[in-house]
């Protein structure tokens, strides 16, 4: 039993010595690996900071654009609704519009209201880019409605056509 104990202690001693030597030889490699890891972490943090700064800048620009577009879009809708209501009450003006212009203008106005509502919802969810996109679409739609509501000059009367041909 004594021999077994001595052999066991000797084995443990040899194993401990071998492990400690292995740790010493691997230590510089471990330090190199830690340095490389730290350099990679530093690079990643720098890139993250750059990306964050760019994202914050883009967000600020989009928010500013939204603050400009949102009231313009609301005013555009209100002024076009007012124009349509005036035309509805003015039968003479309606005669100077293409036959389906009022109906098409109302359809465009409905689409504009819907896009503005979507823009506001997107802004409230924090999606400022989408809000700006939708508000821009309202402004573009405004031009289409204004074009529809351009009145043509009074059509010539029957008497004016006949007088021109008699000469």
Residue pairs with C-beta under 8 A, 6 or more apart in sequence:
59 128
62 128
62 129
62 131
62 132
63 128
65 132
66 119
66 123
66 128
66 131
66 132
66 135
69 132
69 135
69 136
69 138
69 139
70 119
70 120
70 123
70 131
70 135
72 135
72 139
73 112
73 116
73 119
73 135
73 138
73 139
74 116
76 112
76 138
76 139
76 142
77 109
77 112
77 113
77 116
77 138
77 142
80 105
80 109
80 112
80 142
80 145
80 146
80 149
81 109
83 149
84 102
84 105
84 106
84 109
84 149
86 93
87 93
87 94
87 97
87 102
87 149
88 94
88 102
93 151
94 102
96 151
96 152
96 153
96 154
97 148
97 149
97 151
97 152
98 148
98 152
101 148
101 149
104 148
105 145
105 148
105 149
108 141
108 144
108 145
108 148
109 145
111 141
112 138
112 141
112 142
112 145
115 134
115 135
115 137
115 138
115 141
116 134
116 135
116 138
118 130
118 134
119 130
119 131
119 132
119 133
119 134
119 135
119 138
120 131
122 128
122 130
122 131
122 134
123 131
